Amino acid sequence: MIVRRLAELGPAREVKAETWTSRRLLLADDRMGFSLHDTIIHAGTETRMCYRNHLEAVYCVAGRGSIEALATGEVFEISDGTVYALDQHDEHVLRAETELRLVCVFRPALVGREVHDASGAYPLLTEDGADAAGAPEGARP
Ligand code: 9YT
């Protein structure tokens, strides 16, 4: 059994980007088949993302914002109790009116070193430093 507390995660499991901070509660090396993150989206920001290599489900537990599906232009309000699942690897823009606290699940699990590329995706990385197709990390765009 794995028991872990947000307050005890430490800097190695905290990833900061311009518009968000993600605390990685479970990662690939925990061997659960998914990763679980407690993510803070900063108030007043917008983030364009498209996880073409991953499925992501996001459950809002605090704050107010919206998600726009870029394929259709639909905009959905987000607040405490809202879940969205990017089951079509949907390209989207996340807007935080106030600070948002989101519980995020990624499948396959993130290993922890991923950063968004220009299209807003994470690469598919494996724990040994290669991407999922076997190329060394950094060898693919
Ligand atoms: C909601 C979302 O996708 N935010 C970007 C960060 C991501 N959730 C992560 O790496 O935790």
Boltz pocket constraint, residues with backbone or C-beta under 6 A from the ligand:
constraints:
  - pocket:
      binder: B
      contacts: [[A, 20], [A, 22], [A, 23], [A, 37], [A, 39], [A, 49], [A, 56], [A, 58], [A, 94], [A, 102], [A, 104]]
      max_distance: 6.0
